Amino acid sequence: MSWLTRVRQSIPFLPKRETPDNLWHKCRSCEAMIFNKEWEENDKVCPRCEHHDRIGPRQRFERLFDPGYSMLPPPAVREDPLKFRDSKKYTDRIKAARQATGETDALVNARGTIEGQRAVVGVQDFAFMGGSMGLAVGATFVAGVRAAIQDRCPYIIFTAAGGARMQEGILSLMQMPKTTVAIAELKEAGLPYIVVLTDPTTGGVTASYAMLGDVHISEPNALIGFAGQRVIESTIREKLPEGFQRAEYLLDHGMIDMVVHRRDLRQRLAQLIDYLTPRQEAA
């Protein structure tokens, strides 16, 4: 036995300490390691670079509504109308998404008050098959609009989508005119339609209800566009400017009305509801 082996064996090594896997979060933008509790308490916004990470519907509702809000039941739609299959069955993909997110589909509605102002809010969940728009999303959007008309209050939509759901083919594209008609019903009733664009909002969602609001708000640095940057560059054969399709670029070029930090969204939406909602006349 060598002297090095004897010395090594004589040193009392302490057992390796176990650390939880979810103790730290790595920022996708600046790659800083953030204490997970601090990241959660900061609404999943990086305290170093202000990068806004994606959050789900339940956390949105908790941060946005006053206590006592209620979820709207998801409308029943036909699942897998085309019996679609690629590398997996479409029904298996839906089951996996439901198990991962706890939601029925990619759009969820709730009704409640925001600083005392009534509102119906829909939130798209990018974690559910990329927030893609299919029959269920279209039906849920229409249900949210009609609930807002019933309550005589605004409909606020938080968009986050990669576009239409390819597994539903032409039926997914039919949700574009369907949601447009629903917005027309809301405007005919004299009620506001407010869009909050979050990262990412692309494809058929951008080409329909995401760009038909009375007011368009975006979270900082959100990706907003129809086609991808590489597709556009290969089509027009030109290099696109720096920051193209980001919220700040769209604000500078008049495509959206304001960019609002996540911590200020609740107050800003309450102000807009107060400004835009028609007053109820006293009997």
N, C-alpha and C positions, 0 to 999 in steps of 0.2 A: 504494500500500500504506500503510495507516494505521500510526501509531507503535505501537498496541496489537498489531497483527498481527506487526510486526517484532520486538517484545519477546518475544511468545509463541513465535515460531519460533526465537528465539535461546536459549531455556531448554532445557537438555538433560533431557528426561524419561526416567526409568528405565522399563524394561519392567515391565508388570504382573506381580506375583508370583502364581503359581498355588498355590492352597491346596486340599487334598483336600476332597471333599464330605462325608466322614464324620468330620471332625475334631471336630465339636461335636454334642451332643445337646440338644434343647430339651425340658425337662420339661413333660409334658402338664398338670401341676397348677399349679406356680408359675411356669412359663415361663422358669425360669432356664436359661442356657446352660452346659452342663456339658461339660468335656473328655471326649470319648468313651471314652478309655482308663480314666479315673477312673470313669465310669458303668458300664462293663463289669466292672471289678474290684470294684465295689460291688454286684454281682449285679443290675444294672439297677434299683437303688434310688437315688432322688435324694438326694444328701448334704445338700441344703438343706432340703427339706420332708418327706423320708422317703416320698415317693410311690413305691409299688411298681408298676413297669411290668411288662407281660406278658413272660414268657420261655417258650421252647419246651421240648419234652421232653428233648432232648439236654443242654441246660444244666442242667436240673433234675437229671437223673441224675448228671452230673459233680459237682455241688455236694452231692448227697445221699449217694450210695453211697461205700463204700470202694473203692479201686482193684480192678479185676478183675470188675466186674459184667458181665452178659450180657443182650442184648436177646432178648425172646421173639418168635418169628416170628408175623407177623400171620395170623389165620385167613382162609381163602379164603371169600368170600361172593359172591353174585350181584350184579353191578353193574348199576345202572339197571334194577331189576326192573319199573318201570312205564313204561319208555321215555319218561321225562318231558322236556318241553321248555318253557321259558318264553322269555325273550329269547335264551337260549343253550341248547344241548343239555346235559343233566345230565352226560353223559360228558365234554364239553368242560370243564365246571366242575371235575370231578374231576381231569382231566389238568392243568389250570392250577394247582390247589391242590397237587398232588403236585410239580409243577415248582418252585413257590414255596417249599415247606416241606421237600421231600426226604423226606416221610413218606408211607406208604401211605394212611392215613386219619387221623381226628381223635383217636384214642386209641392210645397206644403203651405197651407193657408192658416191664419189665425186672426181672431178679432179681439179688440180690446181698446185701451186708451193709451195715448202717448202724451204725457204731461196733461192729462185731463181731456185731450182731444180724441174723439172716436176715430178709429181707422180699421180697415181690413188690410192685412199685410201678407203677401206671398213671398216665399224665399225659395230660390232654386238651390239645390244641393249638388255641387260639382262632384262630390264623392259618389253620387248615385249615377253610374254610367256616364260620367262627364256632364251631368246636368242636362243630358240630351232631351230634346223635345219630341214626344210621341203623343199618342192618344190620351194617356193619363195626364200629361202636362197640360195639353190643350183643354181638357175637360175641367181640370182643377183651376186653371186660369179663369175660365168662364164662370165657374162656381164662385170664385173670389170676387169677380166683378159684380155678379148679381147679389152677393151678400152685402157688398158696399152700397149698391143701389137700394137694397132693402133697409139698410141702416142709415141711409142718407149721409154717407161719409166717404172719404177718399179711398181709392185702392192704391196701395204702394207695393211695387214689385222690386225685389232684389234679384237681379239677373246674374247667373253664372252658368255658362253653357258652352259646349263645343259645337252646338248647332242641332240640326234635326237628327232623330234616331234612325240610323240606317236600317235597323232590323225591322222597321215598320214601313219602309219604302215611301211610296207616294202618299200614304196615309199620314205620315209625319209631316210632309210638306203642306198637307191640307190644314194643318193647325195654324199656319201663318194667316190665311184669310179668316179663319174661325176666330182667332184672338183679336184680329183687327176689327171685326164686326162687334165683338164684345166691348172693345174700347169705345167704339162709336155709340153704343148703348149708354155707356157711362157718361160720355160727354153730352149726349142728348138729355140725360137726367140732370145736367149742370153740375156734375161732381168732378173733382180733380183726379187726375191720373198721374202719379209720381213714380219715376223710374230711378232706382239706385243701381248703377252699373258696378259690378265687382269683378275681380279677376278670376277667370277670363270670361268675356262676353263676346261670342263670335258666331259665325254662320247664320242659319235661318232665324235664330233668336234676335240677332242684331238687325236682320232684314225685316223684322216684323215688330213685335210689341216692345222690344227694347228701345226703339227709336221713335216711338209715337207718344211719348209722355208730354204733359204740359210743362213739366220741369224735369231736367235730366241732371242727376247728381252722379258723381263717381268717387270711389275711394282712390287714394293716391296711387299712381303708377299702375293702375289696372290696365290689362290688355283688352282693348275694345276694337273690333273690326269684323269684316265679313270673311274675306279670304285671308290665308296666311301670308306673311311677308315674303317668303320665298316664292310663293305662287304668283304674287303681284309682280315681283322683280323679274321673274322669267317671262311674264306676259308682256310687260311694257319695256323690258330690256333696259331698265335703268336702276341705279342704286337708290334705295329709299333713304330719306333723311333720318338722322339719329333720333331715336325716341318715337318713331312713327308708330301709330296705333296705341300709344300710351295716353293715359287720361290727360296729362298736362299738355301734350301736343294737340289733342282734340279740343281742349279748352281754349288754347291760343288761336285755333282756327274755327271757332264758333260752332263746333259740333255738340258740345255739352254746355251746361249753364254754370256748374261749379264743381270743384273738387273739395271734398270735405273729409277730414280725418275721422276715423271711426269713433273716437271718443266724443266728437261733437255732433254725430249724426242724429242722435235722439233730440237734442235741442233744436237743431236746424229743421228737422221734419215737423216738430211741433209748431215752429214758427210758420212754416209753409202751409200746414193744415189750417192754422188760424187765419192766414191771409186769404187762402183760396176757397175754403168751404163756405157755401152760402149760409147766412144766418137764418135760424129758425124764427119766423115771426111769432110774436106773442099772440095767444088766442084772445 
